[in-house]
Amino acid sequence: MTDDARLLPVCKSGSDKTGPPVVLLHGFGGDASSWLNIQTALARHVCSLAIDLPGHGQAINWPQIGHAGLSAKAITATLDGLSLDRIHLVGHSMGGAIATLIALRSPERIASLTLLAPGGFGEEINHRLLRRYASARNEEDIQILLEQFFGWESSLPRKLAPHIAEGRKTPGAIEALETIVDAIIDGERQKTLPRDKLGDLPCPVKMVWGTQDRVLPTRQAHRLPGTVAAHVFERVGHMLQHEIPREVNHLILENVRAGTY
């Protein structure tokens, strides 16, 4: 763990804090603050910790940035540094790919795994959108691009585009995102994970997707191992934690309860 890593812990005083915490990994181009609404809802039931991925947020200057495998190693080192031997792991988009790798490499550590429109479950990806988003600097351009991450009827959080634009002013922020997008996309396709191995995990696994996802197609939630629960929501885009926070919170807690023993 380095001084550049930002950790956002949330735990309501008086809640039952005896079980493993929920660790949340954000998606490409986001940061740990994207989970604040989910963490607030979870706080009555369980402690949570959101982590800035390498090359994002306050971890812009992480020593190594690039593909999901590098990030998985960095997050695992952070968990080791915090002495978190058992966790409930939640990942969105690129964070979902990273969470999957962590779970496959260290299954004994994972009490439950919840994946929101995760990367790596098929070759198809909106590579043009992600490359443009990685290079966008001003708030107006970011706002226009963000609209494609949401369902057609969903409203963007009012402060999201200004927050992202402010973060892009940090020296090295644009370059870091461009490096990462080149590492996770092979030309016009994304690199894939061994999704069949999810069925071998000894913990409950949930996959959550929206039918209006314009970043990663919903059909990537199909043909999963039978032990993996797939939850598909109509009229929802890629940003599930913003678009349907109540439902996402419910599914996370359902997995937490199933995985606590």
C-alpha positions in Angstrom: 0.0 0.0 0.0 1.3 3.5 -0.9 0.5 7.0 0.4 -1.2 7.7 -3.0 -4.0 5.1 -2.3 -7.2 6.6 -1.1 -9.4 4.4 1.1 -13.0 5.5 1.9 -14.2 3.5 4.9 -17.8 3.7 6.0 -19.2 2.0 9.1 -22.2 3.3 11.1 -21.7 3.5 14.8 -23.6 0.7 16.6 -23.9 -1.5 13.5 -22.9 -5.2 13.6 -19.2 -5.0 12.6 -18.2 -8.5 13.5 -18.3 -9.9 9.9 -16.0 -9.4 7.0 -16.2 -5.9 5.4 -17.5 -5.1 2.0 -14.7 -3.9 -0.3 -15.8 -2.0 -3.4 -13.8 -1.5 -6.6 -14.9 1.2 -9.0 -14.9 1.2 -12.8 -12.6 2.7 -15.5 -12.2 6.5 -15.2 -14.0 6.7 -11.8 -12.8 6.7 -8.3 -13.7 5.5 -4.8 -16.3 8.3 -4.3 -18.6 6.7 -6.8 -19.6 4.2 -4.1 -20.6 6.8 -1.5 -24.4 6.3 -1.9 -24.0 2.5 -1.7 -21.7 2.8 1.3 -24.2 5.0 3.1 -27.0 2.4 2.6 -24.7 -0.5 3.6 -23.5 1.2 6.8 -26.5 0.1 8.9 -25.6 -3.5 8.2 -21.9 -3.9 7.5 -18.6 -1.9 7.3 -17.4 -1.1 3.8 -14.2 0.1 2.2 -13.9 1.7 -1.3 -10.5 1.8 -2.9 -9.0 4.0 -5.6 -7.7 1.7 -8.4 -4.1 2.3 -9.6 -4.1 5.2 -12.1 -7.4 6.6 -10.7 -8.4 9.2 -8.1 -5.7 9.7 -5.5 -3.7 6.7 -6.9 -2.7 8.4 -10.1 0.9 7.9 -9.3 0.8 4.2 -8.5 4.1 2.6 -9.5 2.5 0.3 -12.0 -0.7 0.9 -14.0 -2.2 -1.0 -16.9 -4.2 -4.2 -17.2 -6.6 -5.7 -14.7 -3.9 -8.2 -13.5 -1.6 -5.4 -12.3 -4.5 -3.8 -10.5 -5.5 -7.1 -8.9 -2.0 -7.5 -7.5 -2.0 -3.9 -6.1 -5.4 -4.3 -4.5 -4.4 -7.6 -3.0 -1.3 -5.9 -1.5 -3.5 -3.2 0.0 -5.8 -5.9 1.6 -2.7 -7.6 3.0 -1.5 -4.3 4.4 -4.8 -3.8 6.1 -4.8 -7.4 7.4 -8.1 -8.1 5.7 -8.0 -11.9 5.4 -11.7 -12.3 4.5 -13.9 -9.8 2.6 -17.1 -9.4 0.6 -15.9 -8.2 -2.8 -17.9 -5.9 -5.1 -16.6 -4.7 -8.5 -18.1 -2.5 -11.2 -16.9 -2.7 -14.9 -13.1 -2.7 -14.9 -13.3 -3.1 -11.1 -15.5 -6.2 -11.8 -12.7 -7.8 -13.8 -10.2 -7.0 -11.1 -12.5 -8.4 -8.4 -12.9 -11.6 -10.5 -9.2 -12.0 -10.7 -8.7 -11.5 -7.0 -11.4 -14.1 -6.3 -10.0 -16.7 -8.7 -6.5 -16.2 -7.3 -7.4 -16.1 -3.6 -10.8 -17.9 -3.3 -10.2 -18.5 0.4 -10.3 -14.8 1.0 -13.7 -14.1 -0.6 -16.9 -14.4 1.4 -19.0 -13.3 -1.5 -18.5 -11.8 -4.9 -20.9 -9.3 -6.5 -20.1 -8.1 -10.1 -21.8 -5.1 -11.7 -21.5 -5.1 -15.5 -18.0 -6.5 -15.2 -15.3 -6.3 -17.8 -13.7 -9.4 -19.2 -16.7 -11.6 -19.8 -16.7 -11.3 -23.6 -14.7 -9.7 -26.4 -17.2 -7.0 -27.2 -16.7 -3.5 -25.7 -17.4 0.0 -26.8 -13.8 0.8 -27.4 -14.4 4.1 -29.1 -16.4 5.5 -26.2 -13.8 4.4 -23.6 -10.9 5.9 -25.6 -12.8 9.2 -26.0 -13.7 9.2 -22.3 -10.1 8.5 -21.3 -8.9 11.6 -23.3 -11.7 14.0 -22.4 -10.6 17.0 -20.4 -13.4 19.6 -20.1 -16.7 19.2 -18.3 -18.9 19.6 -21.4 -17.2 16.8 -23.3 -17.2 14.6 -20.2 -20.9 15.2 -19.7 -21.8 14.2 -23.3 -19.7 11.1 -23.0 -21.1 10.1 -19.6 -24.6 10.2 -21.0 -23.7 7.1 -23.0 -22.8 5.2 -19.8 -26.3 5.6 -18.5 -29.7 4.2 -19.6 -31.7 6.4 -21.9 -34.2 7.4 -19.1 -31.6 7.7 -16.3 -30.4 11.1 -15.0 -26.7 11.7 -14.5 -25.8 12.8 -10.9 -25.5 16.5 -11.0 -22.0 16.7 -9.7 -20.5 13.7 -11.5 -19.2 15.5 -14.7 -17.7 18.4 -12.7 -16.0 16.0 -10.3 -14.4 14.0 -13.1 -13.3 17.1 -15.0 -11.6 18.4 -11.8 -9.8 15.1 -11.4 -8.5 15.3 -15.0 -6.6 18.5 -14.1 -4.2 16.4 -12.0 -0.9 16.0 -13.8 -0.7 12.6 -15.4 -4.4 11.8 -15.0 -5.2 11.7 -18.8 -2.0 9.8 -19.6 -2.7 7.2 -16.9 -6.2 6.5 -18.3 -4.9 6.3 -21.8 -2.3 3.8 -20.7 -5.0 1.7 -18.9 -7.4 1.7 -21.8 -4.7 0.6 -24.2 -3.9 -2.3 -21.8 -7.4 -3.6 -21.3 -8.5 -3.3 -25.0 -6.7 -5.4 -27.7 -7.4 -3.3 -30.8 -11.2 -3.2 -30.8 -11.8 -6.1 -28.4 -11.4 -6.4 -24.7 -9.3 -9.1 -23.1 -11.3 -11.9 -21.5 -11.3 -13.8 -18.2 -11.9 -17.6 -17.7 -15.6 -17.1 -16.7 -16.3 -20.8 -16.5 -14.0 -20.9 -13.4 -16.5 -18.7 -11.5 -18.5 -21.8 -10.9 -15.6 -23.3 -8.9 -15.6 -20.5 -6.3 -16.7 -21.6 -2.8 -18.7 -18.4 -2.2 -22.0 -17.0 -3.6 -21.5 -15.1 -6.8 -23.9 -12.6 -8.3 -23.7 -10.9 -11.7 -25.8 -7.7 -12.2 -26.4 -6.1 -15.6 -28.7 -3.5 -17.4 -30.4 -4.1 -20.7 -29.4 -0.6 -21.9 -25.7 -1.0 -21.3 -23.9 0.7 -24.1 -20.4 -0.1 -22.8 -20.6 -3.9 -22.4 -23.5 -5.8 -23.9 -25.9 -7.5 -21.6 -25.5 -10.8 -23.4 -22.2 -11.2 -21.7 -24.2 -12.2 -18.6 -25.5 -15.2 -20.5 -23.9 -18.7 -20.4 -22.5 -18.3 -17.0 -21.9 -21.3 -14.8 -25.2 -22.5 -13.2 -24.1 -21.6 -9.7 -23.7 -17.9 -10.6 -26.9 -15.8 -10.1 -27.5 -13.4 -13.0 -29.7 -10.3 -12.3 -30.7 -8.3 -15.4 -32.6 -5.0 -15.1 -34.7 -3.5 -17.8 -34.1 0.2 -18.9 -30.8 0.4 -17.0 -27.5 1.3 -18.4 -23.9 0.6 -17.4 -23.8 2.7 -14.2 -25.9 0.5 -12.0 -24.8 1.8 -8.6 -26.0 5.3 -9.7 -29.1 4.2 -11.7 -30.6 1.6 -9.3 -28.7 2.0 -6.0 -31.6 0.5 -3.9 -31.6 -2.7 -5.9 -27.8 -2.9 -6.0 -27.6 -2.4 -2.2 -30.2 -5.2 -1.8 -28.3 -7.6 -3.9 -25.0 -6.9 -2.2 -26.6 -7.4 1.2 -28.2 -10.6 0.0 -24.8 -11.9 -1.0 -23.3 -10.8 2.2 -25.8 -12.7 4.2 -25.4 -15.8 2.1 -21.6 -15.6 2.3 -21.3 -15.0 6.1 -20.6 -18.1 8.1 
